[in-house]
Amino acid sequence: MCSVSVIHDYFQQRPAIKWDRDTLTEYQEIVRRLDALDKKLGEPPCDDPSKAAWMREVEKRLSLLERGGGAP
């Protein structure tokens, strides 16, 4: 199993995380670096549409909060 998948699973199971722009940026950097490591180690790509959708939802909710729109 690729490490990117593991990290997405871990964070999806922790709904109480207080996402802000800095946390999201750090998370995206971790995922980017883990993806590079997976490639270096020869792990197969592990793109998962449901995990990508979850990350888009986090980004969308954060954008709404930053604009003062509140949680959807």
N, C-alpha and C positions, 0 to 999 in steps of 0.2 A: 504494500500500500504506500502510496506517495505521501510525503510529509505535508503537502498542501492540503490534502483531503483530511488528514488527522487534525490539523489546526482549525480548519473550517468546522469540522464536527464538534470540536471542543468548545469553540465560541458560540455555535448555534445552541448548545445545551446550557449556556449561561445567560439567560434572558435579562438578568439584573444588571448587566454591564451598562454603565453610564457612558454612552458614546458621545464624543465631541470631536471636533475637527482634528485635534492632535492625536487622539486615540485612533481615529480612522486612518490617518496618514501613517502612523507607526504600524498599524495592523497591515495596511497595504504593502508597506516596505518589507515586513516579515514574510508575507505571502510571496512577494516578488523574489526575495532571497531564497526562500525554501524551494520555489519553482526552479531557480538556477541550480540549487543543490541537487534536486531530484534529477535534472537533466545531466548533471555531472556524474551522478551515481548510476545513470542508465535506467532510472525508474520510468515506466511508461506514463504517458500523459494521463491525468486523472480528472479532466474537466467534467464537472457535474452540473447540469443545468439547474438543479434545485439549489445548489450551493451558490451559484452565480446569482440566482434570483433573490436569495436571502441577502446577499451582499448589496445588491441594487436596492432592496427595501431599506436596509440600514442607511445607505447613502441618501435615499429619498426622504426618509424621516428626519435625518439630520439636517438636510437642506431646508425642510419645512420649519424645523425648530429655529434654525438660524435666521430665517426670514420673519419669525414671529408668528408663524401659522399654527403653532401648537402641534400636538401629536395627532396623526390621522386616526 
